[in-house]
């Protein structure tokens, strides 16, 4: 099922239809994305209870839902995404999940039938792309059930050419994320600063590569890119889950009862 909220603007859209068409193959093997997805999956498995309603806010091309779905056999699984192309790709990966096209930055929010339903929700690598992150989180909160959990990931550390090329507005500190989440009406239960040291090194190498990192993401990944990712997949096993220097932020938030 696809329901479209047409309250979108070109600056907010960031050409995500074209984006997901071009880099789906790259993101499926990206060490950074695989690492973040594991962080989220571990938390979902820790908190999950049979019968939970799972909502992925900004579900993209559906990789995270595809990874989570085997652990969620007794649950309703929903993806909310702005891009029609992302939704079509996601539907092919996980046919049993529900996907809805909606702009979660809109001041006229759609999908009233899904309000107050999400009990264990995720929002992975979305907020850094947004012009209106507070409005987005206020809208997200409307879809959470009272007491519902929301797991958020955002990048910390410096920006680089690749991140700018895919529309990152800013990166966050733990303090800035806490203020944003709390200011949007949710309660912060825990913030992890993950990824030290090897995720930081991975990010620094991407910065050194500059605009070539953007070229790496287009089309079928090269043998060199695959080899680099395989190396970091191994090294990421030794990252610290929480340290003052970690550049991958993971927030566990809750909607007040």
TISEZA-186818 format. One record per residue (C-alpha): residue in three letters; x, y, z. Coordinates in steps of 0.2 Angstrom, whole numbers, plus 2048, in hexadecimal, padded with zeros to 3 digits. Example, Ala and Ser with C-alpha at 12.3 -4.5 7.8 and 13.67 -1.06 7.14 Angstrom:
<recs>
ALA83E7EA827/SER8447FB824/
</recs>
This chain:
<recs>
UNK800800800/UNK8068117FC/UNK7FE821802/UNK8068317FC/UNK808842806/UNK80B84F7F8/UNK81185C804/UNK82385B7FE/UNK82F8687F8/UNK83E8667EC/UNK84B86B7FA/UNK84485E806/UNK8428507FA/UNK8558517F5/UNK8518467E5/UNK84F8367F0/UNK84782D7E2/UNK85782E7D7/UNK86282C7E7/UNK85A81B7EB/UNK85B8157D9/UNK86D8197D7/UNK8758137E8/UNK86A8047ED/UNK8787F87E9/UNK8858027F2/UNK87B804802/UNK8777F1803/UNK88A7EE805/UNK8907FE80E/UNK8997FA81E/UNK893809826/UNK881805823/UNK8837F3827/UNK88B7F9838/UNK87D80583C/UNK8707F8837/UNK8787EC843/UNK8777F9851/UNK8657FC84E/UNK8617E984C/UNK8697E585D/UNK85F7F2866/UNK84F7EC85D/UNK8527DA862/UNK8557E0874/UNK8457EA876/UNK83A7DF86B/UNK82A7D7872/UNK81E7CD867/UNK8107D7860/UNK81A7E785F/UNK8167F3851/UNK8267F8848/UNK82780883E/UNK83780D834/UNK837820832/UNK840824822/UNK84181281C/UNK84A81680C/UNK84C807801/UNK8477FB80F/UNK8587F3814/UNK8557F5827/UNK8437EE826/UNK84A7DF81C/UNK8577DC829/UNK84B7DE838/UNK83C7D4830/UNK8427C2835/UNK8437C7847/UNK8317CF846/UNK8267C1841/UNK8187C584D/UNK8187D8849/UNK8117E483E/UNK81F7ED834/UNK81D7FE82C/UNK829809822/UNK82581B81F/UNK830823811/UNK82F833806/UNK83682A7F6/UNK82A8207EB/UNK8398177E4/UNK8408137F5/UNK82F80B7F9/UNK82E8017E9/UNK83F7FA7ED/UNK83B7F77FF/UNK82B7EE7FA/UNK8347E27F0/UNK8407DE7FE/UNK8337DB80B/UNK8227D8804/UNK8197D5814/UNK81D7E681B/UNK8127F6819/UNK81A805810/UNK81281680F/UNK819825806/UNK818834811/UNK822844815/UNK825844827/UNK82B856827/UNK81A85C821/UNK80F86882C/UNK80085E826/UNK80484C82A/UNK7FB83E822/UNK7F782C828/UNK7EC82F837/UNK7E881C837/UNK7FA81983D/UNK7FB82684B/UNK80081F85C/UNK80380E856/UNK81680C856/UNK81D803865/UNK82F7FF85F/UNK83580B852/UNK845810848/UNK84B81F83F/UNK85C81B838/UNK86782982F/UNK85983482B/UNK859844836/UNK86A84A830/UNK86284C81F/UNK853857825/UNK85086A824/UNK843868832/UNK84985A83D/UNK83F86084C/UNK82F860842/UNK83384F83C/UNK83584884D/UNK825850853/UNK81C848845/UNK825837849/UNK81F83885B/UNK80D839854/UNK81082784D/UNK81782085E/UNK80C81886A/UNK80D81F87C/UNK81C817884/UNK823812872/UNK83581186F/UNK83E81A861/UNK85081585C/UNK859823852/UNK86A82384A/UNK873832843/UNK88583683F/UNK89083F84A/UNK8A2845846/UNK8A7850837/UNK89E852826/UNK8A684D816/UNK8A384E803/UNK89983E802/UNK88D842810/UNK88A854809/UNK88784C7F8/UNK8798427FF/UNK871850808/UNK877850819/UNK873861821/UNK87D85E831/UNK88485183D/UNK88085084F/UNK888850861/UNK88084586E/UNK87A855877/UNK87385D867/UNK86984D864/UNK86384C876/UNK85C85E874/UNK85485B864/UNK84B84B86A/UNK84585287A/UNK840862872/UNK835858866/UNK82B851875/UNK834840876/UNK83E83A885/UNK851834883/UNK85482488C/UNK866821886/UNK872828879/UNK88181D873/UNK89082486A/UNK895815860/UNK8A3811853/UNK8B381585B/UNK8C0812854/UNK8BD809843/UNK8AD81283E/UNK8B6823841/UNK8C481D836/UNK8B8817829/UNK8B0829829/UNK8C1831828/UNK8C6827819/UNK8B682C810/UNK8BA83E814/UNK8CC83C80D/UNK8C48347FD/UNK8B98447FB/UNK8AE8457EC/UNK8B48347E6/UNK8AA82C7F4/UNK89A8327EB/UNK8A082A7DB/UNK8A381A7E4/UNK8918197E9/UNK88A81A7D7/UNK88580A7CF/UNK88D7F97D2/UNK89B7FA7E0/UNK8AC7F67D9/UNK8B77E87DF/UNK8C27F57E9/UNK8B27FC7F2/UNK8AD7EA7F6/UNK8BE7E67FD/UNK8BE7F6808/UNK8AD7F280F/UNK8B27E0813/UNK8C17E681D/UNK8B67F2827/UNK8A87E5829/UNK8B57DB833/UNK8BD7EA83C/UNK8AC7F1842/UNK8AA7E284D/UNK8B77EA859/UNK8AE7FB85A/UNK8A980186B/UNK89680286D/UNK898812877/UNK8A681E87A/UNK8A983087A/UNK8B1830869/UNK8A4826860/UNK89E82E850/UNK88E82484E/UNK88082A859/UNK87281E85E/UNK864826868/UNK85681B872/UNK847827874/UNK83682487B/UNK82582C87A/UNK81E83188B/UNK80F827890/
</recs>
